[in-house]
Amino acid sequence: MNWLIKIFISKKTLRLFLVAAILVLAAISAYGIAVWKIRKNISEAADLSSSIAVESQKEAGIESTRNILRGTAAEREKIDMYFVSSDNIVDFLEKIELLGKKSGITLSFDSVDIPPDEKNVLRVRVGTEGNWENTFYFLSLIENLPFKIELEKSSISKAERVVSNVKISYWRGDFTIKLVSFYQNK
Amino acid sequence: MINLLPLQEKTRIRNEYLARISVVSLFFFFIVILIGGALLAPIIVSSSNKKAELEEKLALIKTNIAKDADRSATAIKDFRSKIAVLNRKVGTDQTPSQIFEKIIFEKTLSQGGEGVRLNGLSYQKTADRTGFLVRVNGTANDRKSLLNFVKSLQNDGGWKEVKVPVSDFAKGKDLEFSLEITI
């Protein structure tokens, strides 16, 4: 090394040369990294743009589904009217009571329950007393309730009661109404 | 001009000169790169910002899609299940009141039907819950009236089976009967 310095260049110049070379190498590396970073950013931005385009298409598809749902909201609301939710059980029972009053019979609820094996079913057992025509009319009204109903049991039988030593005949009704269009609110 | 310097010294000076030019050139090159790098800085910042902006936009779209898709899927599923419930066949083709009316009609039409009095009509699911059973209770003035009523029901054809216990015919008058009609 020393002989090189003696023949070619001074120690100070060599030091300056080395410093300059290191600085240039560092600058080139930094420049390279900067260029690489820009290219990476651009490439990732391009990928993101294409992903956004794909997702936007999906969003447009979902938006059209939402538009269809918005457009059919009125019809879906009409369908909802045929259903009773767990929050509206009382309203449903009051409707049945009203039918009892309308048909001129006396009515009592023997049981109201949600069967454990059928979560989306409401079972109501109703007992009635009245004359044949009114009891039969009540049965017809129950059958025509605007809900999906299955009458699991409909029984109308003759009964007698003694009031002030007078025998009074009447008809006893026993109806088990299974409300199928029922759902439990979560 | 007289050349007083030895050849070795002359070579050294020339090399020193070239080396210094190289050093200056390197420094100059360094400055050029530095300026170039400085010019790249705003591009790096803007491209990074753009990338971050796009990432944010994509995340937002994905969140919206997930939320909307979930909401729409729930609404569609709910709607379909409600339609399925409304389309589900429950009970029998005839309502209990129609069945009761039919039985009363058959009683009226049967010969000696006025001699049969109905005390109870019941319609309920069979024990195995696959079909429906109708029970008709009443009294008949005589065997003939009851037999005619049963035959009238059997001839109707709207039922799977009409059963009457033979023991119901035991008495000669005021027979209490209990019919079973399978639908």
Interface residues (C-beta under 8 A of the other chain):
Chain A: K6 I7 F8 I9 S10 T13 L14 L16 F17 A20 A21 L23 V24 A27 I28 A30 Y31 A34 V35 K37 I38 N41 I42 E44 A45 L48 S49 S51 I52 E55 S56 K58 E59 I62 E63 T65 R66 L69 R76 I79 D80 Y82 F83 N120 F136 L139 S140 E143 K148 I149 E150 L151 E152 K153 S154 S155 I156 S157 K158 D174 T176 K178 V180 S181
Chain B: Q8 T11 R12 N15 E16 A19 R20 S22 V23 L26 F27 F29 F30 I33 L34 G36 G37 L40 A41 I43 I44 S47 S48 K50 K51 L54 E55 K57 L58 I61 K62 N64 I65 D68 A69 R71 S72 A75 I76 F79 K82 I83 V85 L86 R88 V90 G91 T95 P96 S97 F100 N119 G120 L121 S122 Y123 Q124 K125 N137
